[in-house]
Amino acid sequence: MAITPSSEIDHDFFFYWFQQIDLNELSNGTTIPQINNYSFDEVSITYPTSLAEQKRIVEILDETFAAIDKAKANVERCLSLSKALFKSYLQNVFANKGEDWEEKRLSEVLQKTEMIDPTKTPNKDFIYIDVSSVNKENLEIESTSIIKGKDAPSRARKFIKTNDIIFATVRPTLKRIAIISNEYNEQVCSTGFFVMRTTELLNHKLIFYYLQTDSFFKQMEKLQRGASYPAVTESDVKNQIIHFPKSIQQQNKLADKLNNLSSETKKLETIYQQKLNDLKELKKSILQKAFNGELTAKEVV
């Protein structure tokens, strides 16, 4: 669909005006929202009659938006750098064995976990964690369901406890990893997760951070099978090798250090994301002023 302004309206002025239109409000259709020429029948545009004034507004918007886009690029670069630095540090920690460190397959530091059938207690409520419940950006559990045993889906079979680590073996490169907090102690998660419960040999937080390393995910990418529904097996994960300090005290110190670094990185990411949101809102505000006849060069400098 093409919309061409009349000769009374500068093309660039019209382009900016179009950006402040909420197309969602104009769309029709419930399954697949869409717009057509008739969608704009009730839409009106207010504009200066002088083409020179329209061009003046365009010049201000061009200059202002160029500055905003530059600021946005800088913030995005800082956001990307903060994530990359943390990933790089994690990779170095687990790739380079320190003194008095040992090397083991994950199978050697994990306990056997339990399966459960909630349908055997049909009237008991339980919290169910599906694969989609884990936010792959912040690696936290969100949007769980409270379900009665009689309504349990067939995949709700894995019993979880506080400090277990869950890792989605379906589409493993999406990095759905989380630590089970007290809130979800003795609840149920999907069979799409591998539940890892460490032995006394290893601090569970080190497993959590190891699973976030690039080297681990490169292995998962190589091992995953299936085109439309790629997955790895629990055995694939158990065969991966992890390096860690022999001393529990040193493990705890390392886990605390990684916790603090992760926390500071997330704080930075929150700050940078808020800056990006603020820049987006600034653009909207300036466009609104421009088409309400309130824009001057002085106001946006």
Disulfide bonds with the S-S distance in Angstrom:
none
